Amino acid sequence: MEKKGMDQFIMLLAENPEHQDKAKSFEGDMDALADYARKLGYDITADELRESSEKSRQLIKSRLQKVQDSTTSLGPGAREFYALMKLAETDEAVAGRLTELSTGTPEAVVAYGREKGFDFSEEDMQAIGKYVLELSDELSEAKRNWNCRSAAPTS
């Protein structure tokens, strides 16, 4: 049987809630997670998991900085929209709701933002849209790296 590697393991975790829950149960113990991956047929070491997690953290940090830098030159509405996106970074309920709304209309996102106390318009969303898309891609990549915040050891 051919051994599968890190990319395949990350995809498994991204697509399978049962495996996500199991991975999260290791609470950042990369040795235990690597053992679990090997039991599932993946050729992965704890050091590779640590490296992947660190790369994800750095990527997210870099993208968030890019977005933050871009919002300083934009109007207050764009900064409000960015603030909502930052909240989603730490609030799972907000992140989940924004994910649900992402398949709908911009008006729905604006309405949800107002519910949460943020004042921005569709135009504000468009003004930083390219940065938000980049951030979304990076956050998705990080999630595929099995939710690095819950998996990675805290420092």
Helices and strands as residue ranges (DSSP letters): H 6-15, H 17-25, H 30-39, H 46-72, H 76-90, H 92-101, H 106-115, H 122-127, H 129-144, H 148-151
